[in-house]
Amino acid sequence: MTSPASRSTEMLDRRSFLQAAGGLGSIALASLLADEGLLANPIRPSIRPEAPYAARPPHFAAKANRVLMIFCSGAVSHVDTFDYKPELVRRDGQPMPGVDRLITFQGENGNLAGPLWRFRPRGQSGKMISDLLPNLAELADEMCFIHSMTARSNTHGPAENQMSTGYTLDGFPSIGAWVSYALGSESADLPAFVAIPDPRGVPQVGPNNWGSAFLPAVFQGTAFNADRPIAHLARPAEISLPEDNATRDFLRALNEEHLRRRPGDTELAARIASYELAARMQLRAAEVGDLSRESTATLNRYGVNDSNRIKAGFARNCVLARRLLEQGVRFVQLFNGAYAMGEGVGNWDGHRVLKTQYDIHGPILDQPCAALLRDLKQRGLLDDTLVAWVTEFGRMPTFQRGATGRDHNPHGFTVWLAGAGVKHGLSYGATDDFGYQAVSRVTTIYDLHATILHLLGLDHERLSFYHNGIERRLTDVHGHVLDSILA
């Protein structure tokens, strides 16, 4: 005779049955809506196998032609940088009202801790920004601050994944891969998407930040930086230029004959195109990465000759980012901070002694990043380049118990945009009086991604790729364009 316990494992309980029925109902509803034409039809780019990087038109007129994403890994404290809270200053050292024994990522929190640097009004907008980043603060009137950003995870790895790919799980394409899949490249000799890791190493989830996942591999980010460029395959001195050109022409003729004998073989055409692009790219990337072409004055403005080795390395990366954008690279992902040197040393993860850690990290970011923005503007590139400064989440307005640092806080933090298509000197959304959680115009990373795609002329609800029976998109089934911040 079957026992009640064994019967319960063989039968669906009421909740499981309703969940299963609901899933089937959702599939049926989606099918009916599709039949009625009430679901948005996907718009997949037309990609020629022999020219996967060829420029492709957007869905509608774009405000931006390219994107620079500056990613500060480790989670920058918004209450110590861009999100000024007078009440946090007044209540420094007091318990946070309405909260009893607050437990967060690393455990129990202590009392409120005011910002560790003085905030001052900046620019014509009077935006309050702290003294930690004085050079960037001078550019407040160029920036559109989003103070109500939220993330779905309080753990660095999943939160990094979400900021770069839209999902907390591994295995999804990065935003740069989506953009290069949709639009291709404006350059014939450089990739559409370049990732520039910090001189200290890679962020926590590493290549996930610039991977292509289930999109064709050709759209993944090419990772290199100013100190570790792509291998330079320049012509050896003992081979003359005519000999080198003749060899290339001969190889091209062999490839063309091989392809002619196999008409319609798109995989072969794509493979030949990829190898030819790789050869051109390795030579061209070395040229773009040659900073000796820059003036001494330019290099000094960025801080390339700074005595701080890490700051000088990041400054070189910032110059490289500008040179790549100038040459038509569609998406540049520039990282500040890495996990290779341990907690709080190589990144913005300020748990224990935040003041000491940020006094190191602030100057590394500040001068080079501000010089990059000024350079983009001076050269006219900011007119059609969108700059997005992001971090995976924020930090608590309290100190961790027993420490002078702040724990992780995904409930409300700051990112900012600048350049093409966004309003300047604007603050959008708000956290509460202490910077603990977003309370006004609460915003998600899905909204941020939708807005970036929109400025590139792409409809985030229709840019998709069919994978494992699902029309996948960067914003999953979420996201709204932030119309209020658009110029």
FILUM-460557 format. One record per residue (C-alpha): residue in three letters; x, y, z. Coordinates in steps of 0.5 Angstrom, whole numbers, plus 500, padded with zeros to 3 digits. Last residue first. Example, Ala and Ser with C-alpha at 12.3 -4.5 7.8 and 13.67 -1.06 7.14 Angstrom:
<recs>
rest = SER c1 = 527 c2 = 498 c3 = 514
rest = ALA c1 = 525 c2 = 491 c3 = 516
</recs>
This chain:
<recs>
rest = ALA c1 = 535 c2 = 632 c3 = 450
rest = LEU c1 = 533 c2 = 626 c3 = 453
rest = ILE c1 = 533 c2 = 625 c3 = 461
rest = SER c1 = 525 c2 = 625 c3 = 462
rest = ASP c1 = 524 c2 = 620 c3 = 456
rest = LEU c1 = 528 c2 = 615 c3 = 461
rest = VAL c1 = 526 c2 = 609 c3 = 456
rest = HIS c1 = 523 c2 = 603 c3 = 459
rest = GLY c1 = 525 c2 = 596 c3 = 461
rest = HIS c1 = 523 c2 = 589 c3 = 462
rest = VAL c1 = 522 c2 = 583 c3 = 459
rest = ASP c1 = 529 c2 = 581 c3 = 458
rest = THR c1 = 533 c2 = 588 c3 = 457
rest = LEU c1 = 538 c2 = 585 c3 = 453
rest = ARG c1 = 533 c2 = 581 c3 = 448
rest = ARG c1 = 532 c2 = 574 c3 = 447
rest = GLU c1 = 527 c2 = 571 c3 = 443
rest = ILE c1 = 526 c2 = 564 c3 = 446
rest = GLY c1 = 526 c2 = 557 c3 = 443
rest = ASN c1 = 533 c2 = 556 c3 = 445
rest = HIS c1 = 536 c2 = 562 c3 = 442
rest = TYR c1 = 532 c2 = 567 c3 = 437
rest = PHE c1 = 536 c2 = 574 c3 = 438
rest = SER c1 = 532 c2 = 580 c3 = 439
rest = LEU c1 = 532 c2 = 588 c3 = 438
rest = ARG c1 = 525 c2 = 589 c3 = 438
rest = GLU c1 = 523 c2 = 591 c3 = 445
rest = HIS c1 = 530 c2 = 595 c3 = 446
rest = ASP c1 = 528 c2 = 599 c3 = 440
rest = LEU c1 = 535 c2 = 602 c3 = 437
rest = GLY c1 = 537 c2 = 609 c3 = 434
rest = LEU c1 = 543 c2 = 609 c3 = 438
rest = LEU c1 = 540 c2 = 614 c3 = 443
rest = HIS c1 = 534 c2 = 608 c3 = 444
rest = LEU c1 = 540 c2 = 603 c3 = 446
rest = ILE c1 = 542 c2 = 607 c3 = 451
rest = THR c1 = 535 c2 = 608 c3 = 454
rest = ALA c1 = 533 c2 = 601 c3 = 454
rest = HIS c1 = 540 c2 = 599 c3 = 458
rest = LEU c1 = 539 c2 = 605 c3 = 463
rest = ASP c1 = 531 c2 = 602 c3 = 464
rest = TYR c1 = 534 c2 = 595 c3 = 464
rest = ILE c1 = 539 c2 = 597 c3 = 470
rest = THR c1 = 533 c2 = 600 c3 = 474
rest = THR c1 = 530 c2 = 606 c3 = 476
rest = VAL c1 = 526 c2 = 609 c3 = 481
rest = ARG c1 = 523 c2 = 616 c3 = 480
rest = SER c1 = 523 c2 = 618 c3 = 487
rest = VAL c1 = 524 c2 = 613 c3 = 493
rest = ALA c1 = 531 c2 = 610 c3 = 491
rest = GLN c1 = 534 c2 = 607 c3 = 498
rest = TYR c1 = 539 c2 = 608 c3 = 503
rest = GLY c1 = 541 c2 = 615 c3 = 501
rest = PHE c1 = 540 c2 = 618 c3 = 508
rest = ASP c1 = 534 c2 = 623 c3 = 506
rest = ASP c1 = 531 c2 = 618 c3 = 501
rest = THR c1 = 534 c2 = 617 c3 = 494
rest = ALA c1 = 532 c2 = 621 c3 = 488
rest = GLY c1 = 530 c2 = 621 c3 = 481
rest = TYR c1 = 534 c2 = 625 c3 = 475
rest = SER c1 = 539 c2 = 630 c3 = 476
rest = LEU c1 = 540 c2 = 635 c3 = 470
rest = GLY c1 = 546 c2 = 639 c3 = 468
rest = HIS c1 = 546 c2 = 637 c3 = 461
rest = LYS c1 = 540 c2 = 633 c3 = 458
rest = VAL c1 = 542 c2 = 627 c3 = 454
rest = GLY c1 = 542 c2 = 626 c3 = 446
rest = ALA c1 = 550 c2 = 626 c3 = 445
rest = GLY c1 = 554 c2 = 627 c3 = 451
rest = ALA c1 = 554 c2 = 625 c3 = 458
rest = LEU c1 = 551 c2 = 620 c3 = 463
rest = TRP c1 = 551 c2 = 619 c3 = 470
rest = VAL c1 = 550 c2 = 613 c3 = 475
rest = THR c1 = 548 c2 = 614 c3 = 482
rest = PHE c1 = 545 c2 = 609 c3 = 487
rest = GLY c1 = 539 c2 = 606 c3 = 491
rest = HIS c1 = 537 c2 = 599 c3 = 493
rest = PRO c1 = 543 c2 = 595 c3 = 491
rest = ASN c1 = 547 c2 = 597 c3 = 497
rest = HIS c1 = 554 c2 = 594 c3 = 499
rest = ASP c1 = 557 c2 = 595 c3 = 506
rest = ARG c1 = 560 c2 = 602 c3 = 508
rest = GLY c1 = 567 c2 = 603 c3 = 511
rest = THR c1 = 570 c2 = 605 c3 = 518
rest = ALA c1 = 569 c2 = 598 c3 = 521
rest = GLY c1 = 566 c2 = 595 c3 = 528
rest = ARG c1 = 559 c2 = 595 c3 = 525
rest = GLN c1 = 559 c2 = 597 c3 = 518
rest = PHE c1 = 559 c2 = 604 c3 = 517
rest = THR c1 = 552 c2 = 607 c3 = 515
rest = PRO c1 = 550 c2 = 611 c3 = 509
rest = MET c1 = 550 c2 = 604 c3 = 505
rest = ARG c1 = 554 c2 = 603 c3 = 499
rest = GLY c1 = 552 c2 = 603 c3 = 491
rest = PHE c1 = 551 c2 = 598 c3 = 486
rest = GLU c1 = 555 c2 = 595 c3 = 480
rest = THR c1 = 558 c2 = 602 c3 = 478
rest = VAL c1 = 557 c2 = 606 c3 = 472
rest = TRP c1 = 559 c2 = 612 c3 = 468
rest = ALA c1 = 556 c2 = 612 c3 = 461
rest = VAL c1 = 558 c2 = 617 c3 = 455
rest = LEU c1 = 554 c2 = 618 c3 = 449
rest = THR c1 = 558 c2 = 620 c3 = 443
rest = ASP c1 = 555 c2 = 624 c3 = 437
rest = ASP c1 = 556 c2 = 631 c3 = 440
rest = LEU c1 = 562 c2 = 629 c3 = 445
rest = LEU c1 = 566 c2 = 627 c3 = 439
rest = GLY c1 = 567 c2 = 635 c3 = 437
rest = ARG c1 = 574 c2 = 635 c3 = 439
rest = GLN c1 = 574 c2 = 639 c3 = 445
rest = LYS c1 = 568 c2 = 635 c3 = 447
rest = LEU c1 = 572 c2 = 629 c3 = 447
rest = ASP c1 = 578 c2 = 632 c3 = 450
rest = ARG c1 = 574 c2 = 635 c3 = 456
rest = LEU c1 = 571 c2 = 628 c3 = 457
rest = LEU c1 = 578 c2 = 624 c3 = 457
rest = ALA c1 = 581 c2 = 630 c3 = 461
rest = ALA c1 = 576 c2 = 628 c3 = 466
rest = CYS c1 = 577 c2 = 621 c3 = 466
rest = PRO c1 = 584 c2 = 622 c3 = 467
rest = GLN c1 = 584 c2 = 627 c3 = 473
rest = ASP c1 = 579 c2 = 623 c3 = 477
rest = LEU c1 = 580 c2 = 616 c3 = 476
rest = ILE c1 = 587 c2 = 615 c3 = 479
rest = PRO c1 = 586 c2 = 621 c3 = 484
rest = GLY c1 = 579 c2 = 617 c3 = 487
rest = HIS c1 = 582 c2 = 610 c3 = 488
rest = ILE c1 = 588 c2 = 612 c3 = 493
rest = ASP c1 = 584 c2 = 617 c3 = 497
rest = TYR c1 = 578 c2 = 612 c3 = 496
rest = GLN c1 = 582 c2 = 606 c3 = 500
rest = THR c1 = 584 c2 = 610 c3 = 506
rest = LYS c1 = 577 c2 = 614 c3 = 507
rest = LEU c1 = 573 c2 = 607 c3 = 506
rest = VAL c1 = 577 c2 = 603 c3 = 511
rest = ARG c1 = 574 c2 = 597 c3 = 512
rest = HIS c1 = 568 c2 = 595 c3 = 507
rest = GLY c1 = 570 c2 = 600 c3 = 501
rest = ASP c1 = 570 c2 = 596 c3 = 495
rest = TRP c1 = 572 c2 = 601 c3 = 490
rest = ASN c1 = 577 c2 = 597 c3 = 486
rest = GLY c1 = 585 c2 = 594 c3 = 487
rest = VAL c1 = 586 c2 = 595 c3 = 494
rest = GLY c1 = 579 c2 = 595 c3 = 497
rest = GLU c1 = 579 c2 = 587 c3 = 497
rest = GLY c1 = 584 c2 = 584 c3 = 493
rest = MET c1 = 590 c2 = 586 c3 = 488
rest = ALA c1 = 587 c2 = 582 c3 = 482
rest = TYR c1 = 580 c2 = 585 c3 = 483
rest = ALA c1 = 580 c2 = 590 c3 = 478
rest = GLY c1 = 578 c2 = 598 c3 = 478
rest = ASN c1 = 577 c2 = 603 c3 = 473
rest = PHE c1 = 574 c2 = 599 c3 = 467
rest = LEU c1 = 573 c2 = 602 c3 = 460
rest = GLN c1 = 568 c2 = 599 c3 = 455
rest = VAL c1 = 568 c2 = 602 c3 = 448
rest = PHE c1 = 562 c2 = 601 c3 = 443
rest = ARG c1 = 562 c2 = 603 c3 = 436
rest = VAL c1 = 570 c2 = 604 c3 = 434
rest = GLY c1 = 570 c2 = 609 c3 = 429
rest = GLN c1 = 577 c2 = 611 c3 = 429
rest = GLU c1 = 576 c2 = 617 c3 = 434
rest = LEU c1 = 572 c2 = 612 c3 = 439
rest = LEU c1 = 579 c2 = 608 c3 = 439
rest = ARG c1 = 583 c2 = 614 c3 = 440
rest = ARG c1 = 579 c2 = 617 c3 = 445
rest = ALA c1 = 579 c2 = 610 c3 = 449
rest = LEU c1 = 587 c2 = 609 c3 = 448
rest = VAL c1 = 587 c2 = 616 c3 = 451
rest = CYS c1 = 583 c2 = 613 c3 = 457
rest = ASN c1 = 588 c2 = 607 c3 = 457
rest = ARG c1 = 594 c2 = 611 c3 = 458
rest = ALA c1 = 591 c2 = 615 c3 = 464
rest = PHE c1 = 589 c2 = 608 c3 = 467
rest = GLY c1 = 597 c2 = 606 c3 = 466
rest = ALA c1 = 599 c2 = 613 c3 = 469
rest = LYS c1 = 594 c2 = 612 c3 = 475
rest = ILE c1 = 597 c2 = 605 c3 = 476
rest = ARG c1 = 604 c2 = 608 c3 = 476
rest = ASN c1 = 603 c2 = 614 c3 = 481
rest = SER c1 = 609 c2 = 618 c3 = 478
rest = ASP c1 = 604 c2 = 621 c3 = 473
rest = ASN c1 = 607 c2 = 621 c3 = 466
rest = VAL c1 = 600 c2 = 619 c3 = 463
rest = GLY c1 = 596 c2 = 624 c3 = 467
rest = TYR c1 = 591 c2 = 626 c3 = 462
rest = ARG c1 = 593 c2 = 633 c3 = 462
rest = ASN c1 = 600 c2 = 631 c3 = 461
rest = LEU c1 = 599 c2 = 626 c3 = 455
rest = THR c1 = 595 c2 = 632 c3 = 452
rest = ALA c1 = 601 c2 = 637 c3 = 453
rest = THR c1 = 606 c2 = 632 c3 = 451
rest = SER c1 = 603 c2 = 631 c3 = 444
rest = GLU c1 = 600 c2 = 624 c3 = 442
rest = ARG c1 = 603 c2 = 620 c3 = 436
rest = SER c1 = 607 c2 = 617 c3 = 442
rest = LEU c1 = 601 c2 = 614 c3 = 444
rest = ASP c1 = 601 c2 = 608 c3 = 439
rest = GLY c1 = 595 c2 = 604 c3 = 441
rest = VAL c1 = 592 c2 = 606 c3 = 434
rest = GLU c1 = 597 c2 = 604 c3 = 430
rest = ALA c1 = 598 c2 = 597 c3 = 434
rest = ALA c1 = 590 c2 = 597 c3 = 433
rest = ARG c1 = 591 c2 = 598 c3 = 426
rest = LEU c1 = 596 c2 = 592 c3 = 425
rest = GLN c1 = 592 c2 = 587 c3 = 429
rest = MET c1 = 586 c2 = 589 c3 = 426
rest = ARG c1 = 588 c2 = 588 c3 = 419
rest = ALA c1 = 590 c2 = 581 c3 = 420
rest = ALA c1 = 584 c2 = 580 c3 = 424
rest = LEU c1 = 579 c2 = 583 c3 = 419
rest = GLU c1 = 582 c2 = 578 c3 = 414
rest = TYR c1 = 581 c2 = 572 c3 = 418
rest = SER c1 = 574 c2 = 574 c3 = 420
rest = ALA c1 = 573 c2 = 575 c3 = 412
rest = ILE c1 = 575 c2 = 568 c3 = 410
rest = ARG c1 = 571 c2 = 565 c3 = 416
rest = ALA c1 = 565 c2 = 569 c3 = 414
rest = ALA c1 = 566 c2 = 567 c3 = 407
rest = LEU c1 = 567 c2 = 559 c3 = 409
rest = GLU c1 = 561 c2 = 559 c3 = 413
rest = THR c1 = 557 c2 = 563 c3 = 407
rest = ASP c1 = 558 c2 = 557 c3 = 403
rest = GLY c1 = 554 c2 = 559 c3 = 397
rest = PRO c1 = 559 c2 = 558 c3 = 391
rest = ARG c1 = 564 c2 = 553 c3 = 393
rest = ARG c1 = 569 c2 = 553 c3 = 388
rest = ARG c1 = 569 c2 = 561 c3 = 388
rest = LEU c1 = 571 c2 = 561 c3 = 395
rest = HIS c1 = 577 c2 = 557 c3 = 394
rest = GLU c1 = 579 c2 = 562 c3 = 388
rest = GLU c1 = 578 c2 = 568 c3 = 393
rest = ASN c1 = 582 c2 = 565 c3 = 398
rest = LEU c1 = 588 c2 = 563 c3 = 394
rest = ALA c1 = 587 c2 = 570 c3 = 391
rest = ARG c1 = 587 c2 = 574 c3 = 397
rest = LEU c1 = 594 c2 = 570 c3 = 399
rest = PHE c1 = 597 c2 = 572 c3 = 393
rest = ASP c1 = 595 c2 = 579 c3 = 394
rest = ARG c1 = 598 c2 = 579 c3 = 401
rest = THR c1 = 604 c2 = 576 c3 = 399
rest = ALA c1 = 605 c2 = 581 c3 = 394
rest = ASN c1 = 604 c2 = 587 c3 = 399
rest = ASP c1 = 609 c2 = 584 c3 = 403
rest = GLU c1 = 614 c2 = 583 c3 = 398
rest = PRO c1 = 613 c2 = 590 c3 = 395
rest = LEU c1 = 614 c2 = 593 c3 = 403
rest = SER c1 = 620 c2 = 590 c3 = 403
rest = ILE c1 = 622 c2 = 584 c3 = 408
rest = GLU c1 = 628 c2 = 584 c3 = 412
rest = ALA c1 = 625 c2 = 590 c3 = 417
rest = PRO c1 = 619 c2 = 585 c3 = 419
rest = ARG c1 = 612 c2 = 587 c3 = 417
rest = ALA c1 = 608 c2 = 589 c3 = 423
rest = LEU c1 = 605 c2 = 584 c3 = 427
rest = HIS c1 = 604 c2 = 587 c3 = 433
rest = ALA c1 = 600 c2 = 583 c3 = 438
rest = ILE c1 = 594 c2 = 586 c3 = 441
rest = PRO c1 = 596 c2 = 591 c3 = 446
rest = ARG c1 = 598 c2 = 590 c3 = 453
rest = ASP c1 = 600 c2 = 597 c3 = 456
rest = ALA c1 = 595 c2 = 601 c3 = 453
rest = ASN c1 = 589 c2 = 596 c3 = 454
rest = PHE c1 = 586 c2 = 590 c3 = 450
rest = ALA c1 = 580 c2 = 586 c3 = 450
rest = THR c1 = 576 c2 = 585 c3 = 444
rest = GLY c1 = 569 c2 = 585 c3 = 445
rest = GLN c1 = 564 c2 = 579 c3 = 443
rest = PHE c1 = 561 c2 = 581 c3 = 436
rest = VAL c1 = 565 c2 = 576 c3 = 432
rest = ALA c1 = 562 c2 = 570 c3 = 437
rest = PRO c1 = 555 c2 = 570 c3 = 434
rest = LEU c1 = 550 c2 = 572 c3 = 439
rest = PHE c1 = 549 c2 = 566 c3 = 445
rest = ALA c1 = 555 c2 = 569 c3 = 450
rest = SER c1 = 558 c2 = 575 c3 = 446
rest = GLY c1 = 562 c2 = 577 c3 = 452
rest = TRP c1 = 565 c2 = 584 c3 = 454
rest = ASN c1 = 563 c2 = 584 c3 = 462
rest = ASN c1 = 563 c2 = 576 c3 = 462
rest = PRO c1 = 570 c2 = 577 c3 = 460
rest = GLY c1 = 572 c2 = 578 c3 = 467
rest = VAL c1 = 567 c2 = 577 c3 = 472
rest = GLN c1 = 570 c2 = 580 c3 = 478
rest = PRO c1 = 573 c2 = 586 c3 = 474
rest = VAL c1 = 580 c2 = 585 c3 = 470
rest = GLY c1 = 587 c2 = 587 c3 = 472
rest = ARG c1 = 591 c2 = 592 c3 = 475
rest = PRO c1 = 592 c2 = 596 c3 = 469
rest = ASP c1 = 584 c2 = 596 c3 = 468
rest = PRO c1 = 581 c2 = 593 c3 = 463
rest = ILE c1 = 579 c2 = 596 c3 = 456
rest = ALA c1 = 574 c2 = 593 c3 = 452
rest = VAL c1 = 573 c2 = 594 c3 = 445
rest = PHE c1 = 567 c2 = 593 c3 = 441
rest = ALA c1 = 566 c2 = 594 c3 = 433
rest = PRO c1 = 573 c2 = 591 c3 = 432
rest = LEU c1 = 578 c2 = 595 c3 = 428
rest = ASP c1 = 580 c2 = 595 c3 = 420
rest = ALA c1 = 574 c2 = 597 c3 = 417
rest = SER c1 = 571 c2 = 602 c3 = 422
rest = GLU c1 = 564 c2 = 605 c3 = 423
rest = SER c1 = 562 c2 = 598 c3 = 426
rest = GLY c1 = 556 c2 = 593 c3 = 426
rest = LEU c1 = 550 c2 = 596 c3 = 428
rest = ALA c1 = 545 c2 = 591 c3 = 431
rest = TYR c1 = 551 c2 = 586 c3 = 433
rest = SER c1 = 555 c2 = 591 c3 = 435
rest = VAL c1 = 550 c2 = 594 c3 = 440
rest = TRP c1 = 548 c2 = 587 c3 = 442
rest = ALA c1 = 556 c2 = 585 c3 = 444
rest = GLY c1 = 557 c2 = 592 c3 = 447
rest = ILE c1 = 551 c2 = 591 c3 = 452
rest = SER c1 = 554 c2 = 584 c3 = 454
rest = PRO c1 = 551 c2 = 577 c3 = 451
rest = PHE c1 = 548 c2 = 573 c3 = 456
rest = GLY c1 = 551 c2 = 566 c3 = 459
rest = ASP c1 = 552 c2 = 568 c3 = 467
rest = LEU c1 = 547 c2 = 570 c3 = 471
rest = THR c1 = 545 c2 = 577 c3 = 474
rest = TYR c1 = 542 c2 = 579 c3 = 467
rest = GLY c1 = 542 c2 = 585 c3 = 463
rest = THR c1 = 549 c2 = 584 c3 = 460
rest = SER c1 = 554 c2 = 589 c3 = 463
rest = MET c1 = 550 c2 = 592 c3 = 469
rest = GLN c1 = 547 c2 = 585 c3 = 470
rest = ASN c1 = 553 c2 = 581 c3 = 470
rest = GLU c1 = 557 c2 = 586 c3 = 475
rest = ALA c1 = 551 c2 = 585 c3 = 480
rest = PRO c1 = 552 c2 = 578 c3 = 479
rest = GLY c1 = 559 c2 = 578 c3 = 481
rest = HIS c1 = 559 c2 = 584 c3 = 486
rest = THR c1 = 554 c2 = 581 c3 = 490
rest = ASN c1 = 548 c2 = 586 c3 = 493
rest = SER c1 = 544 c2 = 583 c3 = 487
rest = ARG c1 = 538 c2 = 586 c3 = 483
rest = ALA c1 = 540 c2 = 593 c3 = 482
rest = THR c1 = 537 c2 = 600 c3 = 483
rest = MET c1 = 538 c2 = 607 c3 = 480
rest = SER c1 = 535 c2 = 613 c3 = 483
rest = HIS c1 = 540 c2 = 618 c3 = 483
rest = ILE c1 = 541 c2 = 619 c3 = 475
rest = PHE c1 = 545 c2 = 624 c3 = 474
rest = CYS c1 = 546 c2 = 628 c3 = 467
rest = MET c1 = 553 c2 = 631 c3 = 466
rest = GLU c1 = 556 c2 = 636 c3 = 462
rest = ASP c1 = 554 c2 = 642 c3 = 467
rest = ALA c1 = 558 c2 = 637 c3 = 473
rest = LEU c1 = 564 c2 = 638 c3 = 469
rest = GLU c1 = 568 c2 = 641 c3 = 474
rest = ALA c1 = 566 c2 = 636 c3 = 479
rest = LEU c1 = 570 c2 = 631 c3 = 474
rest = ASN c1 = 576 c2 = 635 c3 = 476
rest = PRO c1 = 575 c2 = 635 c3 = 484
rest = LEU c1 = 573 c2 = 628 c3 = 485
rest = LEU c1 = 574 c2 = 626 c3 = 492
rest = ASP c1 = 572 c2 = 634 c3 = 494
rest = SER c1 = 564 c2 = 632 c3 = 493
rest = ILE c1 = 559 c2 = 634 c3 = 488
rest = MET c1 = 553 c2 = 638 c3 = 490
rest = LYS c1 = 550 c2 = 641 c3 = 483
rest = GLY c1 = 550 c2 = 648 c3 = 483
rest = SER c1 = 548 c2 = 648 c3 = 475
rest = GLN c1 = 552 c2 = 654 c3 = 473
rest = GLY c1 = 558 c2 = 649 c3 = 475
rest = ARG c1 = 559 c2 = 646 c3 = 482
rest = PRO c1 = 556 c2 = 647 c3 = 489
rest = ARG c1 = 561 c2 = 643 c3 = 494
rest = PHE c1 = 561 c2 = 637 c3 = 498
rest = ARG c1 = 566 c2 = 636 c3 = 503
rest = TRP c1 = 569 c2 = 629 c3 = 503
rest = LEU c1 = 568 c2 = 623 c3 = 508
rest = PRO c1 = 560 c2 = 623 c3 = 507
rest = GLY c1 = 556 c2 = 622 c3 = 514
rest = ALA c1 = 556 c2 = 616 c3 = 517
rest = LEU c1 = 550 c2 = 613 c3 = 520
rest = ASN c1 = 550 c2 = 608 c3 = 526
rest = GLY c1 = 553 c2 = 601 c3 = 526
rest = ASN c1 = 551 c2 = 596 c3 = 521
rest = GLU c1 = 550 c2 = 588 c3 = 522
rest = GLY c1 = 553 c2 = 583 c3 = 517
rest = GLN c1 = 557 c2 = 583 c3 = 510
rest = PHE c1 = 551 c2 = 583 c3 = 505
rest = THR c1 = 546 c2 = 587 c3 = 510
rest = ILE c1 = 543 c2 = 587 c3 = 517
rest = LEU c1 = 540 c2 = 593 c3 = 520
rest = ARG c1 = 539 c2 = 592 c3 = 527
rest = ASP c1 = 533 c2 = 596 c3 = 528
rest = VAL c1 = 531 c2 = 601 c3 = 522
rest = GLY c1 = 526 c2 = 607 c3 = 523
rest = PRO c1 = 531 c2 = 612 c3 = 524
rest = MET c1 = 538 c2 = 611 c3 = 522
rest = PRO c1 = 542 c2 = 611 c3 = 529
rest = GLN c1 = 546 c2 = 617 c3 = 530
rest = GLY c1 = 554 c2 = 618 c3 = 528
rest = ASP c1 = 553 c2 = 623 c3 = 523
rest = ARG c1 = 545 c2 = 626 c3 = 523
rest = ARG c1 = 547 c2 = 633 c3 = 520
rest = VAL c1 = 551 c2 = 630 c3 = 515
rest = LEU c1 = 546 c2 = 625 c3 = 513
rest = GLU c1 = 541 c2 = 630 c3 = 513
rest = PRO c1 = 545 c2 = 634 c3 = 508
rest = LYS c1 = 545 c2 = 628 c3 = 503
rest = TYR c1 = 549 c2 = 629 c3 = 497
rest = ASP c1 = 549 c2 = 624 c3 = 492
rest = PHE c1 = 555 c2 = 625 c3 = 487
rest = THR c1 = 561 c2 = 622 c3 = 491
rest = ASP c1 = 561 c2 = 620 c3 = 498
rest = VAL c1 = 554 c2 = 618 c3 = 498
rest = HIS c1 = 554 c2 = 615 c3 = 492
rest = SER c1 = 559 c2 = 610 c3 = 494
rest = VAL c1 = 563 c2 = 606 c3 = 488
rest = ALA c1 = 561 c2 = 599 c3 = 487
rest = GLY c1 = 567 c2 = 595 c3 = 486
rest = SER c1 = 568 c2 = 596 c3 = 479
rest = CYS c1 = 568 c2 = 603 c3 = 476
rest = PHE c1 = 565 c2 = 602 c3 = 469
rest = ILE c1 = 566 c2 = 608 c3 = 464
rest = MET c1 = 562 c2 = 606 c3 = 458
rest = LEU c1 = 564 c2 = 610 c3 = 452
rest = VAL c1 = 558 c2 = 609 c3 = 446
rest = ARG c1 = 558 c2 = 611 c3 = 439
rest = ASN c1 = 553 c2 = 614 c3 = 434
rest = ALA c1 = 549 c2 = 618 c3 = 438
rest = LYS c1 = 542 c2 = 621 c3 = 437
rest = ALA c1 = 540 c2 = 616 c3 = 432
rest = ALA c1 = 534 c2 = 616 c3 = 427
rest = PHE c1 = 530 c2 = 610 c3 = 427
rest = HIS c1 = 531 c2 = 602 c3 = 427
rest = PRO c1 = 539 c2 = 603 c3 = 426
rest = PRO c1 = 542 c2 = 602 c3 = 419
rest = ARG c1 = 548 c2 = 597 c3 = 419
rest = ALA c1 = 555 c2 = 598 c3 = 418
rest = ALA c1 = 559 c2 = 592 c3 = 416
rest = TYR c1 = 562 c2 = 588 c3 = 422
rest = PRO c1 = 559 c2 = 581 c3 = 419
rest = ALA c1 = 562 c2 = 582 c3 = 412
rest = GLU c1 = 563 c2 = 576 c3 = 409
rest = PRO c1 = 557 c2 = 573 c3 = 413
rest = ARG c1 = 552 c2 = 579 c3 = 411
rest = ILE c1 = 548 c2 = 581 c3 = 417
rest = SER c1 = 541 c2 = 583 c3 = 416
rest = PRO c1 = 539 c2 = 586 c3 = 423
rest = ARG c1 = 534 c2 = 582 c3 = 427
rest = ILE c1 = 528 c2 = 587 c3 = 428
rest = PRO c1 = 523 c2 = 583 c3 = 433
rest = ASN c1 = 515 c2 = 584 c3 = 432
rest = ALA c1 = 512 c2 = 587 c3 = 437
rest = LEU c1 = 506 c2 = 583 c3 = 440
rest = LEU c1 = 499 c2 = 585 c3 = 439
rest = GLY c1 = 499 c2 = 582 c3 = 432
rest = GLU c1 = 493 c2 = 578 c3 = 433
rest = ASP c1 = 497 c2 = 571 c3 = 432
rest = ALA c1 = 502 c2 = 574 c3 = 437
rest = LEU c1 = 497 c2 = 576 c3 = 442
rest = LEU c1 = 494 c2 = 568 c3 = 442
rest = SER c1 = 501 c2 = 565 c3 = 442
rest = ALA c1 = 503 c2 = 569 c3 = 448
rest = LEU c1 = 497 c2 = 568 c3 = 451
rest = ALA c1 = 498 c2 = 560 c3 = 450
rest = ILE c1 = 505 c2 = 561 c3 = 453
rest = SER c1 = 503 c2 = 565 c3 = 459
rest = GLY c1 = 497 c2 = 560 c3 = 460
rest = LEU c1 = 502 c2 = 554 c3 = 460
rest = GLY c1 = 506 c2 = 557 c3 = 465
rest = GLY c1 = 500 c2 = 559 c3 = 470
rest = ALA c1 = 498 c2 = 552 c3 = 469
rest = ALA c1 = 505 c2 = 550 c3 = 472
rest = GLN c1 = 505 c2 = 555 c3 = 477
rest = LEU c1 = 497 c2 = 553 c3 = 479
rest = PHE c1 = 499 c2 = 545 c3 = 479
rest = SER c1 = 505 c2 = 547 c3 = 484
rest = ARG c1 = 501 c2 = 551 c3 = 489
rest = ARG c1 = 496 c2 = 545 c3 = 489
rest = ASP c1 = 501 c2 = 540 c3 = 490
rest = LEU c1 = 503 c2 = 536 c3 = 484
rest = MET c1 = 503 c2 = 528 c3 = 485
rest = GLU c1 = 508 c2 = 523 c3 = 486
rest = THR c1 = 512 c2 = 526 c3 = 492
rest = SER c1 = 505 c2 = 527 c3 = 496
rest = ARG c1 = 504 c2 = 519 c3 = 495
rest = SER c1 = 510 c2 = 517 c3 = 498
rest = ALA c1 = 509 c2 = 521 c3 = 504
rest = PRO c1 = 501 c2 = 519 c3 = 504
rest = SER c1 = 504 c2 = 511 c3 = 504
rest = THR c1 = 503 c2 = 507 c3 = 498
rest = MET c1 = 500 c2 = 500 c3 = 500
</recs>
